[in-house]
Each structure stands twice: as C-alpha cells, then as structure tokens.
Amino acid sequence: MVAAALFLPWPVWLWRRENPALEGLPVAVHRGGKVAALSPLARKLGLREGMTLEAARARVESLQLLPYPPRAEEAWKDLLAELHRLTPWVEALGPGVALLRLTPLEARLLAQGYRARVGVAPWREVALLAAWSAPEGEARAVEEAEAFLDRLPLRFLQGVGLTPEGLEKLRLLGLKRVGELRRWRPSQVAAYLREGRQLLPYLFGPWRKEVARFREEERAEAEVLLDPPAEASEGLFRHLARLLARRLAGRAAQRVAVVALAEGLALRGEHLAKEPLREEEGLYLALVAAFRRSGAWGMPLGGVRGEALGLLRPARQEGLFQREGEGLKALLAHHPGLFLRVEVVDPDALAPEWGFRYRPWEVGDAALPGTGAGLLRGGTAPVGGLQGKEEGGAPPGPLAGGGAVVAPRGRPRLLSAGGAGRAPS
C-alpha cells in the first residue's frame, strides 16, 4: 500500500516537535516581517499568510510568534532519513510531504508517533487525498478509491492544487463532493478552472502505484576520542579536518556537521558552506563554525565527530586547452596557410602594426601555456606576416596585407580569413 504522510505546515510542525508545549496553542511562523506559516488553530482564529506581525498580534492576543527555523531544509533531510528506517521506499514530494510503502498498521503508528496526517491507499494520488482528509495524528485507509472520491468534500482538493477562488466557483454551481465534479468531462474541468489541468490526475487518473526508493545522502565521517576529557582546541579541529580530507577521496562536501560529546550530552552543530569543501583548510574553518553552533564551546569534551554531508564529485576538464588544436590536423594538411598565429613582439610599440607578427599555426601551438607580455621573442614586423619561412614568418596567406590587428596579452589567438576565432576541438 502507498502511504502519504503530511508534516504540515512544515515549519510549524518542526517547532512543535522541538517544543511540545506549543501543542494546542495558536502558532505563527514569520520570515521577513510577514507571517509565513500558521497552525490550524491560528488559521481558525482568522490569521492568514502574508499578514504583518503587528496585524497578527492584534488579531490573536495569545499568538505564539516564532521565527522561521534556520535548519528547516536540513531537518527535512534528517526526517527522511528517519523514515527510511521504517521502509526503503521513501519519496519526498516537498518539505513536509512524503510518500512511503507501509501497511495500514504501520501507517497508524507513524501518524501517532509523529503527529502527522497519513493516508493509505493502493494509489499515490488517492493516498494524498486521504492524507489531506485525515485528522492530525491519525491515518485514513482507503480500500475502494472510487467510492472514497465520490464522498470526499471538495475542500480537500485544495491540498493538491485547487485554489480558494476555484472552490468558490464550484460551490456557486452547487457542487459539494468530488464525485459530482468527476461527472464532468476532463476537458470541461480544464476549461472551467484555471488550475483544472493540475487536478485531472487526481480526479480521472491515470493513478500510479510506484514509490521511489530512498536515496541516502553520501557522507564521510571522522571521530576523535579524548581521554581524559578536554576542551576544544585548534589542534583538535585541524586533526579532524585532516582525517575528513582523507576520507573524502577526491569528493567535495556541501555541509559539515560536528557532534560533540560533552557531560553525557550529544550536542550537534551544522555549517552550510558557500562553496564545495575538499581542502583541509576549508574543512577546518567549516568544522570550527559548526562547533560554535553546537553550544559545546568551553565544555570538557569526551569526543568529537565530524561529518561531511552532501558529497559530490566535482567535474574536471583536465587537458582541455592542451588538445584544442587536434581538430586542425586534417585541415592544415590541405591548407597550410589558412590559419596563422599572432605573436606578441612588442606590446609597447609606437605603432600597433609593429607590435605583432604572424607565424604559421601548428597543432602543437595549442599546448603552449599562456605567456605574459614581454616574455616572447622580440622583433619588428608589419602586420600581414613576414615574407619568407627562413625568417620565421608565415608564407603569403589570406591575411597578408591586412589592416592593423591588436591582439590581447596572454594566450596566442587563432586568426583565419574570416577573422578571429578559436580552434575547433
């Protein structure tokens, strides 16, 4: 059976899990000076998302205003890992919404243990609607999908895309149940409701049974035990960073976490890096930042564990420029004078045409390292190339006698009769 679990609103659910005393109180989570999420009780009291904090306080005197959890995204990943212990089939649809494969009994235990709304059905679309219709902390099992949808009130379609305006339009026509809307043709639903196409899979199918397997996040860990316990020091974190760098084995970490064992407690802190971490120095700085957030600073530590999370293998393009001239072999064999290389002679020449010369382009030139101005051989030659191979110049080609060309400093540029360009690879 497919089980749909709703931990919504996600930031409110997260606050309630960390502080059970908030249960039964009107809770509003704010971000940027506006209300971002509301508990069901706060919504019943007339609050709405987008209200200012002053307006929300004026409407509900006992309102619990809380900031948006800074670790909401990481906490969602941690919860998915917890659910993975129940079943290998865990698919996240968004923060606070997950699909699993569970029996009805397992679904009831999940709903009670996590205070979530859970729906169980043979199909994932029907399971989602069953979850939206279930009370908080309970699971609703559906055996006959058709009969369940026919009796389902229309308001529960708001969980899968129906807007309040669309619900009002349907009520104006006298519709109250999903079964009444399913008597329409799919084309009529799509034409009448702006969000109609989004609702079609839930109303008419095709329904799906597949639930993806949970993909565990790659991680690397390193642990240091301290006997006797001691306070944190620079040497401790540098040693931990050195161990983590070895375990990464060429991979990079997006986040770093530190778990400090202090006075019988396991205190955890996490740091989200601005760029992928794979060097020892970057890991050291990230470990220190994560440890400061754990709250264990100044306490005697019995051990410290460092975790490199969100591992990825950075893409590399080694030898890209060293092989950029390979595609010219056949072309240069037929047209030796077609491509020429501009060589910097004197970047400070009084006249631009005295500062550069043409040389025959060879495939090996693509492997030349970028050379700063003034490090190449000196000489004077007018633009158009030196006449005569014995002088190191190019034979008369399509650019001979051309106008002045100013080439940038650094890597030699490739010129053709059509102008400047790069060698095809």
N, C-alpha and C positions, 0 to 999 in steps of 0.2 A: 504494500500500500504506500501511496505517496502522502507524506505529511508536510503541511505548510505551517511554519512557525513564525509568528509575528511578535517581535520585541519592540513594539512601537508605542508612542514616539520614541525613537532610539535614544536621544539624549536624556529624556525623562526617565526611561527605563534604566539607563545607566546610573543616573543619580539615585534612583530608588534602590538599586542593588547595592550601591556603596553605603547608602544611609537608609536602612529600613524604617526609620522613624518618619520618613516622608510619606509612608503609605497612608492613604485616606485624607491627605491634605491637598489643597489646590496648588499645583506646581507649574511654574512657567520658566522656561529656559530662554535666556536672552543672548543676543550676539549683535554687536554694532549698534547698541542702543534701542533695538527693537525685539519684540517677542518672536522667538524662532520656533518654539515647540511648547505644547500645552498638554497637561494631563487631562483625562476625560472629565474629571470633576471641574477643573478650571474652565474647560470648554462649556460645560453645562451652566456655569455661572456667568456666561456671556463674553468671555475673552476670546480673542481671535489672533492668529498670527499676523505680525506686522504692526501691532499696536505699540505705541511708545510705552516706556516703563512707567511714566507718570500716569498715563491713562489706565494702565493695567492695575496699578496700586489704588487708584481712585475707584475702580470698579469693584475690586475684591480686597477687602481690608486684610484678610488672613492669608493673602497670596504669598507663596514661597518663591521669591525671585532668585534664580541661580544662574551662574554663567555657563556658557556652552563648554562641555568637558574638553579640555585641550587634547586628551588622548582618545577621543571618540573613535577615530579611524583605527588606531592600534588596538583598542579594546574590542572592536568588532572582529578583528582578525583573531584575537585571543579567544573570543566566544566561539567562533567557527572551529577553532582547534579543539575546544572542549566538546562541541557537538560531534566532532569526528571520533571521539572515544566511544560514542554510542553506536555509530554506524559509519561505514566507509563512504556512503553516498550522502554527501552534503554539498548543496549548490546554493551559493549566495546570489540573490536577486537584487540586493541593495542593502544599505545599512539598516539592520533590524528585520530583514525578511530573508528567510532561508527555506529551502526545500530539502527534505530528508526522506529516507526509506525506513519506516517504522511500522510496527504493529499498533493496533488501537490501544493496547495496554501500555506500550512504551510511550505513545503519544500523550496519554493521560499523565503518566509520571513526569514527562518533560514539561507539560503545561503547569503542573503543580509545583515542580521544583524551581522553575524559572519565572513563574508568574506571567506566562505568555499565553497568547491565544493560538490554539493549534487546530487545524482542520485535517482530517484524514479521508482520503477518497482514492478510487482507482486511477483518477486522472489529476494531473497537476493543476489545471485550470479550475476544476471543481474543488480541489483541496484548498486553493487560495480563497475562493468564495466561502467555503465552510469555515476557514480560519477567521475571516472578517466577521462572520455571523456568530462566532463563539464568544462567550463572556471571558473576561480576563481570568487567567488561571485555570481554564477548562479546555477540554478537547472535544470537538464535534466530529463524529464519524459518519460518513455518508456511504451507504451501500447502493442506493438507486439514484444515480445522478440526475436523470430526467425528472423524477418526482421531487427531488430536493430543489432543483432550479425552478420548477413550476410554483412552489410555495414560497420561495425566497423573496422577501421585500426588496423593492427597487433600491432602497437607500444603501444597501450593501455593495452595489455596483460602484459606489464612489471609491471603494478601496482599489479598484482595478481600472480607474480612468474616467468614470462618469463625473462630470462637474456639477456643482450646485445649480447652475443655470440649466444644464441638461435635465437634471432631476425635476426641476420646476416645470420645464416644458412637457415632460411626460405626465406629470401629475395634472396639468391643465387638461390633458386628454382623458383623464380618469384612470390612468394606469397605476396599479399599486404593486403588482407582483412581476417577477422576472418572467414567469410563464406567459403573461399577457404580452410582453414585449417580444418573446420568442415566436409568437404567432405572426409577427411581421416577416417580410422578406429581408434578407441581408441588405439588399440594395436600398430598401426603404429606411432601415436603421442608419445606414451610412449617409443617406441624403438628409434625413431629418435632424440628426445630431452631429455637431461638429466633431465630437470625439467618437462617432459611431464606428469607424473602422477599427479603432483600438478595442472596442467591446466585442467585435464579431467573434474572435476565437473563444471567448467565454460563453457567448450565447449559442453559437451554432457549431463550434469546432473549426478545424479538427483538434481534438483533445490529445494530449500526449501523456505517456507514462514514464518517459525517460527522466532520470535524475543523474546528473553528472557526479562522478567520483570526486571526493575532496582532494585537492592538490596541496600537499603540505608545503609550507614555506621553507625553503632551504635555509639552513643556519649553520654557523660554526661556533663552537664553544671552547672556552679555556677557563680553568679554575685554579686558584691558588689558595691553599690552606695555611693558616697561621697558627702556630703553636709555640709559645703562648700567644693569646690574642694581642693584637697591636693596632694602633691607629693607622689610617691610610697615609701613604707617603708617595712621593713622586716615583721612587724606585719600584714600588709595588705595581703601579699602573703601567710603567714602561715595560716591566717584565710581562704583564698581562697582554699588553699590545704586541709584544714580540711573539708571544705564543699564538695570539689570534692571527697575526700576519702570516705565520707559517701554515696555519690550518686553512686559510683562505685559498691557498694554492692557485694563485692567479685570478681568483674571483674578486669581486668588489661587493661591499656591503652598503645598503641604503640606510640602515638604522643600527644603532648599537645600544645594548641594554646591559645594565650592571645589577647583579643580585648580591647584596651584602648580608652576610650572616652576622648579626650583632645582638648579643644578650638574648638569645633564643628566638629572635625575630628574623624573618627574611624580608629585607627592605629592597624594593626594586625601583630603579630609575631608568629612563629611556631617553635617547637623544636621536632626533631625526637629522641626518646630515644634509647639507646643502648640495653636496656632490658625492658620487660614489667613493667609498673609502677602501683603499687597498694598501696604502703605505703605512709603515709603522708609526710615523709621526702623526698622521691624521687619525689613526685609531687611538693613539694615546690621548689626544685632545678630546675626542668624542667620548672616551671612557671616563675622563675626568668630568665632563659636562653631565653625563648620565649619572655618575655617582653623586654629584651635588644635588641632583633632583631626587635621589633616593631618600634623603633625610638622615643618612647614616654618618654624616660628617662629624668627626670628633668622638665617635663611639669606638670602643675596642672591638675589633673585627676578628671573628674566628675563621673567616674565609670570604673570598670574593670570586664570583663567577662572571665572566664577560661573555656576552652573546653578540655575534654579528648576524643581523637579520636582513631579510630581503636580498639574498645573494644573487648576483648576476655575473655573467662573464662579459666584460667589455669587448666590443668589436674592435678589431685592429685591421689596418690595411698596410701591412709591412711590405716594403718594396714597391709601393705604388709608383713613385716617380722614377725609380730605377728601371722600370720596364715600360715607361711611357712611349719609347721610340720603337718598340718591337713591330708595331703595325706599319712602319715605313719601309721595311726591308724590300718588299716586292716593288713598291712604288719608286724607291730610289734606284733600284736596279734598271728600271726602264727610263726614268727621267732624272739623271744625276743632278741637274742644275735647277730642279724645281723648288726645292726647299733650301733656305740658307739660314745661317745662324748669325745673329747680331752680336758682335763682341765689343765690350766697352774698352775704348782705348784711352780716352782722357775725359773724365766727366767734367773737368773744369776748362774745357776748350773754349776759346773765344767764340767760335762759330759752331753751331750744333753739328754740322756735317763733318767736322774734323774730329769729333769725339767718338765715332763708331766706325767699325768696318764689318764687312760681310765675310763669312767663312763658309765653306761647304758644310752642309749638315750631314752628320754621321749618326748612325743609330747609337753608338757609344756615347754621344754627347748627352743623351738623356740621363745618364748616370752621373753627370758632373754635379758636384754639390754647389749650392748657392754660394757665390763668391761676392764679397763686398767690393765696393768701388775702390779702384786704385791697386788691386791685387793682381790684375791681369797684366799681360804684356803691354808695354806702351807702344806707341807708333802713331802715325798720322795717315789717314786715308780718307778720301772723299766718299760720301755715301754712294752706293752703286757697286761697291766691291773693287778690290784690287784686280787689275787685269794681269793674269798670269799666275799659274799654280806655283811657279818657282818662288814667288814672293809670299806664298802663304795665303793668297787671296782666292776668290771664287772665280770660276770661268764666267763669261758673259751669260747672264740668265735673264729671266723676265723682269727682274727688278733693276737691272743695270741701267744707270742713268736716271733713276727715280728721284723724287724730291727728298727733302730732308726728313729724317725719321729720328725721333727722340725715344730711345729705349729706356725702360726703368732700370734701376740698380737691382742687383741680385741675380736670379737665375736667368740664363740666356733665353731669349724669346725666339719663337719659330715664326718665320715670315714666309708667305707664299705670294703668288701673283695676285691673289685676291685680298691680301692684307695680312694682319697679324692673326695668329691662332695658336692652338696647341696641337701637338702630335696626337693622332688617334691611337687609342690603346687597343 
